[in-house]
Amino acid sequence: MIYPSEFKEKISLFKRLKLRLGLRVYIGDDFIPKKTRIYLWKCATCKTYYLDYLRGYKEYITCPRCGK
């Protein structure tokens, strides 16, 4: 599992800019129960950063705090 303290040095300036614009950023792979791409993103409502994987056919991410 990737933890927030591990990816601090891995985020480039370009990726930080994408986060500020509200886009998701690919961080790395995790094996839960199969190989899964993990993304860092910022909720537009809560203004909080989250690590999560894409869900469903449309590949969406929902905020665990506000549900949006």
N, C-alpha and C positions, 0 to 999 in steps of 0.2 A: 504494500500500500504506500502511496506517495503522501507525505505529510507536508504541511505548509513550510516548515523549517528547512526541508530538503530542496525546495525549488527556488529559494530566494536568489541564489546566484545564477540560476539557469534562465531567468527571464531577461530577454534582450530589450533594448530600448524600443524597438519596433513592436514587440509584443506588449510592452507596457502602454504604448500609445494606442494599440488596438483595444486594450482593456478600458482605457479612458473613454474611448468612443462607444463603448457598450458592446463590443464584440467578444466572443469567446476565444480563448487561446489554448492551443494544444500544449499540454505539459509533458505527458509521457504515457506509458502503458502500465496497466495493472492486470493481475490475473485473478478475477473474481467472477465466477468459477472458470471463465475462459479469458483469453486476452481481450482487454477492453481499453479503449482510448479514454484518457482522463483529461478534462478541460478545466481551466480556471476561468471564471466569469464573475461579473459584478451585477447584482440585482439592481434594476433601475429604480425600484420602489424603496427597498431597504438600504441601498448604498453599501451593501456588505459583499465581500468576496467569498466565493465558494469553489470547492473542488467537486466535480461531479462528472458523470458520464452521460452521453446522449441517450434519450429514451425514445422508443416507438419508431414507426416507419418514417415519420417526418423529422426525426432527430431533434427533439426539443429538450429543453432543460427547464425545470420548475424550481422555484425558490423554496427551500425547506421551511423558511421562516414565515413568508407571507403567502405562498402558494401561487404566485404569478410568474 
